[in-house]
Amino acid sequence: MFHPLPVYVGLRYVRARSHRFFVSFITWASVIGVCVGVAALIVILSVMNGFEGELRDRLLSLSAQVRVLATEQTEAGGHAPTAADWEQVARLVRSVPGVTAATPYEELQALAVRDPDMLPVLLRGIEPQAAATVTELRQTITQGRLSDLTPGSGRLVVGELIAERFGLAVGERLTLLVPTMSADGTPEPKLREFTVAGVFEAGLPEHDSTLVFANLADVRALAPQGGEQGVRVRVQDVLAAPAVAARLRAVLPRSYEVRDWTQDNADYFRAIRIEKTMMSLILLLIVAVAAFNIVAMLVMVVTDKRTDIAIVRTFGAAPRRVMGIFLTQGLVIGWLGVAFGVALGLLLAFNVETIVPFLERTFRFQIMDADVYYSTAIPSVVHASNVVAVAVAALLLTALATIYPALRAARTAPAEALRYE
């Protein structure tokens, strides 16, 4: 079977047993270094993808995937939408493709008071029987019932951390102070005593320590024009929320503003992207060190094979063919490490949830302490794009590592190499 000369000789050099132990050691160190670097990158990125997905799920458990709000110009003009207007907007939103549910809401900044403690909270008025509300909130209720939030009942569902702060249980009383404005523009705070009907735990401190839910009618009666009003929208595919928001902007009047969860939580996910980028660059240094090992190994091989290079050149091989021999050897070694690394990385990434508990039992320690973290499990989500990007980056680094030794081999002068043979 015909093989090009550079490929044939390069593969022979890879398979041949070197008489120099140090060269052989560096070769295997290079393969293992590339393998470890690639595997570590795949596992770390997969774990960070898992944490990103878990954070997204927790954020969206009680946050709107898409919100429809009145624009500032509309509110400033004194023509703020009424409750009937918001119901009409909700019906229009439900007719848009990709929307599964839409319900009006209202939010007020308030101060929870229970002698001697006070805590700023966000009072959100909801419709307990609405599909969107049931999907978001019911699964997080740990005490009480969501159905108890009936109109005019004066009942609340509070976050777990708020309940702990005030020592609240179902049936106990909590006073809310709501800052409102009178008709002439003077501050007119309102006090109202509510009964705790339930406690929820979303697993995110931002929600558990600040959110308080009441019936929408009760909140509107407490401050008719004092809070943020709008429509909360749930979509079929949470990742398609920006596209659904764009469709909503096309059908709604300009007096309404549409925001999706990627805008509301941009800081969280921007921080995660920065962390993933920095972690990738740091771990790529492992592959870079292995690439330097490939350079050192190939330089020693070129020195050791000077006689072979001279003989090949004497038989008429062009310098580019000599370069091809050592390019082939370096690429095979580097790409072998990349292949092993991808296989090892995928094996570990797909079994993180099994490997981590085994390590915790074996070494008797807990990676995610339950006293510190809401979630003690380490999730892992493998994205094909991450695997391809890591493999391509490693292949490029190892390919670059072969250029200098190959050029050095091509510059070998046959007469000088054979002078003392």
C-alpha positions in Angstrom: 0.0 0.0 0.0 1.4 3.4 -1.0 2.3 5.9 1.7 3.8 9.3 1.2 7.4 9.4 2.4 6.9 11.9 5.2 3.9 10.1 6.6 5.6 6.7 6.4 8.8 7.7 8.0 7.0 9.9 10.6 4.8 7.0 11.7 7.9 4.7 11.9 9.5 7.2 14.2 6.4 7.2 16.4 6.2 3.4 16.6 10.0 2.9 17.0 11.4 2.3 20.5 13.9 5.0 21.2 17.3 4.0 22.7 17.2 7.3 24.6 15.1 6.9 27.8 14.7 10.6 28.3 13.2 11.1 24.8 10.7 8.3 25.4 9.8 9.7 28.8 9.2 13.2 27.4 7.1 11.7 24.6 4.8 9.9 27.1 4.8 13.0 29.4 3.6 15.1 26.4 0.8 12.6 25.6 -0.3 12.5 29.2 -0.1 16.3 29.6 -2.3 16.9 26.6 -4.7 14.2 27.7 -5.0 15.6 31.3 -5.4 19.2 30.0 -8.1 18.3 27.5 -10.0 16.1 30.0 -9.8 18.7 32.8 -11.2 21.4 30.4 -14.1 19.2 29.3 -15.0 18.3 32.9 -14.7 21.8 34.3 -16.8 23.3 31.5 -19.4 20.6 31.8 -19.7 21.2 35.6 -19.9 25.0 35.0 -22.6 24.4 32.4 -24.5 22.3 35.0 -24.2 25.1 37.6 -25.3 27.6 35.1 -28.4 25.6 34.2 -29.2 25.1 37.9 -28.8 28.8 38.6 -31.1 29.6 35.6 -33.7 27.2 36.9 -33.6 28.6 40.4 -33.7 32.2 39.1 -36.7 31.4 36.9 -38.6 29.4 39.5 -40.1 32.6 40.8 -39.0 35.2 38.2 -40.8 36.0 35.0 -39.4 34.5 31.8 -40.9 37.5 30.0 -42.5 40.6 31.4 -44.8 43.1 29.8 -44.6 46.6 31.5 -46.0 50.1 30.8 -43.3 52.4 29.4 -42.1 55.3 31.6 -43.7 57.8 29.1 -47.1 56.2 29.6 -46.9 56.3 33.4 -45.5 59.9 33.4 -48.4 61.0 31.1 -50.9 60.1 33.7 -52.6 57.3 31.6 -51.3 54.3 33.5 -53.0 51.1 32.3 -55.9 49.9 34.5 -56.6 46.4 35.8 -58.9 45.9 32.8 -56.2 47.0 30.4 -53.7 44.5 31.8 -56.3 41.7 31.5 -56.7 42.7 27.8 -52.9 42.7 27.3 -52.7 39.2 28.9 -55.3 37.8 26.5 -53.4 39.3 23.6 -50.1 37.9 24.9 -51.6 34.4 25.2 -52.4 34.4 21.5 -48.7 34.8 20.5 -46.9 31.5 19.4 -44.5 30.2 22.0 -46.5 31.5 25.0 -47.9 29.0 27.4 -49.4 31.3 30.1 -49.7 35.0 30.9 -51.1 36.6 34.1 -51.2 40.1 35.5 -49.2 41.0 38.6 -48.2 44.0 40.7 -45.1 44.5 42.9 -44.6 46.9 45.8 -41.6 47.8 47.9 -42.5 47.3 51.5 -41.1 47.0 55.0 -41.9 43.9 57.0 -42.3 44.7 60.7 -42.4 42.3 63.6 -41.2 43.8 66.9 -38.3 44.3 67.3 -37.1 43.4 63.7 -37.7 45.1 60.4 -36.8 43.8 56.9 -37.3 45.3 53.4 -39.3 43.0 51.2 -40.9 42.9 47.8 -44.6 42.3 48.0 -45.9 40.7 44.8 -49.6 40.4 44.0 -50.5 37.2 42.1 -53.5 35.3 41.0 -53.1 32.0 42.9 -55.2 30.0 40.4 -53.5 31.2 37.3 -51.5 28.5 35.4 -48.3 30.5 35.4 -48.5 31.1 39.2 -49.2 27.4 39.9 -46.3 26.3 37.8 -43.9 28.8 39.4 -44.8 28.8 43.1 -46.7 25.7 44.1 -43.7 23.4 43.8 -41.7 25.6 46.2 -44.2 25.7 49.0 -42.9 24.0 52.1 -45.6 25.0 54.6 -49.2 26.0 54.1 -51.2 26.2 50.9 -51.1 28.5 48.0 -54.9 28.3 47.5 -55.4 30.2 50.8 -54.4 33.4 49.1 -58.1 34.4 48.4 -59.2 38.0 47.6 -59.7 40.0 50.7 -58.2 37.4 53.0 -55.2 39.4 54.0 -52.9 36.3 53.8 -49.3 36.1 52.7 -46.8 33.4 51.6 -43.3 34.4 52.7 -39.8 33.2 51.9 -38.0 30.6 54.1 -35.3 33.1 55.2 -37.9 35.7 56.1 -39.8 33.2 58.2 -36.5 32.3 60.0 -35.7 35.9 60.6 -39.0 36.7 62.2 -39.7 33.2 63.7 -42.9 33.0 61.7 -45.1 29.9 61.3 -48.4 29.4 59.4 -51.2 31.3 61.1 -49.0 34.0 62.7 -49.3 37.7 61.9 -46.9 40.0 60.0 -47.2 43.8 59.5 -46.3 45.4 56.3 -45.5 49.1 55.9 -46.0 50.3 52.3 -44.8 53.7 51.2 -47.5 55.4 49.0 -48.2 58.9 47.8 -51.4 60.8 48.4 -53.3 62.7 45.6 -51.3 65.9 46.3 -47.9 64.1 46.1 -47.2 63.9 49.8 -45.9 60.6 51.3 -48.6 58.6 52.9 -47.3 55.3 54.3 -49.8 52.5 54.9 -49.7 49.8 57.5 -51.5 46.5 57.1 -51.4 43.4 59.1 -51.3 40.1 57.2 -51.6 36.4 58.2 -48.9 34.0 57.1 -50.6 31.4 55.0 -47.5 29.5 53.8 -43.7 29.5 53.5 -41.8 28.8 50.3 -38.2 27.9 49.6 -36.8 28.5 46.1 -33.2 27.7 47.0 -32.0 31.2 46.0 -31.3 33.7 48.8 -32.4 36.6 46.6 -35.9 35.1 46.5 -36.1 33.5 49.9 -35.0 36.6 51.8 -37.0 39.3 50.0 -40.1 37.9 48.3 -43.6 38.0 49.8 -46.7 36.9 47.9 -50.3 38.0 48.4 -53.5 37.9 46.3 -53.4 40.5 43.5 -56.7 42.1 44.6 -55.2 42.7 48.1 -52.1 44.3 46.7 -54.0 46.6 44.4 -56.3 47.7 47.2 -53.3 48.4 49.4 -51.6 50.7 46.8 -53.8 51.3 43.6 -51.1 53.2 41.7 -48.0 52.7 43.8 -46.2 49.7 42.4 -44.9 48.0 39.3 -47.7 46.6 37.2 -47.5 44.2 34.3 -48.0 40.8 32.8 -45.8 37.8 33.6 -45.4 35.4 30.7 -44.2 31.8 30.6 -42.9 30.3 27.3 -42.6 26.8 25.9 -38.8 27.0 25.6 -37.0 29.2 28.2 -34.0 29.6 25.9 -36.3 30.9 23.2 -37.6 33.7 25.5 -35.8 36.5 23.6 -37.4 35.4 20.3 -40.9 35.3 22.0 -40.2 38.7 23.5 -39.4 40.0 20.0 -42.8 38.6 18.7 -44.6 40.3 21.6 -43.0 43.7 20.8 -44.3 43.3 17.2 -47.9 42.8 18.3 -48.2 45.1 21.4 -48.6 48.9 21.2 -45.6 51.0 21.8 -47.0 52.1 25.1 -45.8 48.7 26.5 -42.3 47.5 27.1 -41.2 43.8 26.9 -38.3 42.4 28.8 -37.1 38.8 28.9 -35.1 36.9 31.6 -31.8 37.3 29.8 -32.1 41.1 30.2 -33.2 40.9 33.8 -30.4 38.6 34.9 -27.7 39.7 32.5 -25.2 40.3 35.3 -25.4 36.8 36.7 -24.8 35.1 33.3 -22.2 37.6 32.2 -20.2 36.7 35.4 -20.5 33.0 34.6 -19.3 33.5 31.0 -16.3 35.5 32.3 -15.5 32.7 34.9 -15.8 30.0 32.2 -13.5 32.0 29.9 -10.8 32.6 32.6 -11.0 28.9 33.7 -10.6 27.8 30.1 -7.5 30.0 29.6 -5.9 28.8 32.8 -6.5 25.1 32.1 -5.2 25.6 28.5 -1.9 26.3 30.2 -1.7 22.5 31.0 -2.0 21.8 27.2 0.6 24.5 26.5 3.1 22.9 28.9 2.5 19.6 27.2 3.1 21.3 23.8 6.4 22.7 25.0 7.3 19.1 26.0 6.5 18.1 22.4 8.9 20.8 21.2 11.7 19.6 23.4 11.1 16.0 22.5 11.1 16.7 18.7 14.2 18.8 19.0 16.0 15.9 20.7 14.7 13.5 18.0 16.0 15.8 15.3 19.4 15.9 16.9 19.4 12.1 17.3 18.2 11.5 13.7 20.7 13.9 12.0 22.3 11.0 10.1 18.9 9.7 8.9 18.0 13.2 7.8 21.3 13.5 5.9 20.8 10.2 4.1 17.2 11.0 3.1 18.4 14.4 1.8 21.3 12.7 -0.1 18.7 10.4 -1.9 17.0 13.6 -3.1 14.3 14.3 -0.5 13.4 18.0 -0.5 13.5 20.0 2.8 9.7 20.2 2.9 9.6 16.4 2.9 12.0 16.3 5.9 9.7 18.8 7.6 6.7 16.6 6.9 8.4 13.7 8.7 8.7 15.5 12.0 5.4 17.3 11.5 3.8 13.9 11.2 5.5 12.6 14.3 4.6 15.6 16.4 1.0 15.7 15.2 0.4 12.0 15.8 1.7 12.4 19.4 -0.3 15.6 20.1 -3.5 14.3 18.5 -3.2 11.0 20.3 -3.2 13.0 23.5 -6.2 15.0 22.4 -8.1 11.8 21.5 -7.4 10.2 24.8 -8.2 13.5 26.6 -11.6 13.8 24.9 -12.5 10.2 25.7 -11.4 10.6 29.3 -13.1 14.0 29.7 -16.4 12.7 28.4 -16.2 9.6 30.6 -15.7 11.7 33.7 -18.2 14.4 32.7 -21.0 12.0 32.0 -20.4 10.3 35.4 -19.7 13.2 37.7 -22.8 12.5 39.7 -21.5 9.0 40.4 -17.8 9.8 40.9 -18.2 12.7 43.3 -20.3 10.7 45.9 -17.8 7.8 45.6 -14.9 10.2 46.4 -16.8 11.8 49.3 -17.4 8.4 50.8 -13.9 7.1 50.2 -12.1 10.2 51.6 -14.8 11.2 54.1 -15.3 14.8 53.1 -18.0 16.8 51.4 -17.2 19.0 48.5 -20.5 21.0 48.7 -21.2 21.5 52.4 -24.9 21.6 53.1 -24.4 24.3 55.8 -22.9 26.7 53.1 -24.6 25.7 49.8 -28.2 25.3 48.9 -27.3 22.4 46.6 -24.9 19.7 47.6 -24.9 17.9 44.3 -22.4 18.8 41.5 -24.3 18.9 38.2 -22.7 18.2 34.8 -24.0 19.1 31.4 -21.9 18.3 28.3 -22.2 20.7 25.4 -20.9 19.4 22.1 -19.7 22.9 21.2 -17.5 23.0 24.3 -16.0 19.6 23.4 -15.3 20.6 19.9 -13.8 24.0 20.9 -11.5 22.3 23.5 -10.3 19.7 21.0 -9.7 22.2 18.2 -7.7 24.5 20.6 -5.6 21.6 21.8 -5.0 20.4 18.3 -3.9 23.9 17.2 -1.5 24.2 20.1 0.1 20.8 19.4 0.3 21.6 15.7 2.1 24.9 16.4 4.5 23.0 18.7 5.8 20.9 15.8 6.7 23.8 13.5 10.1 24.9 15.0 11.6 21.3 15.3 10.4 20.5 11.7 12.1 23.7 10.4 15.2 22.8 12.3 15.2 19.4 10.7 14.7 20.9 7.2 17.8 23.1 7.7 20.1 20.2 8.5 23.0 20.2 6.0 23.7 16.6 4.7 27.5 17.2 4.4 27.8 18.6 7.9 25.8 15.7 9.4 27.8 13.0 7.6 31.2 14.5 8.1 32.1 12.3 11.1 30.1 9.2 10.0 
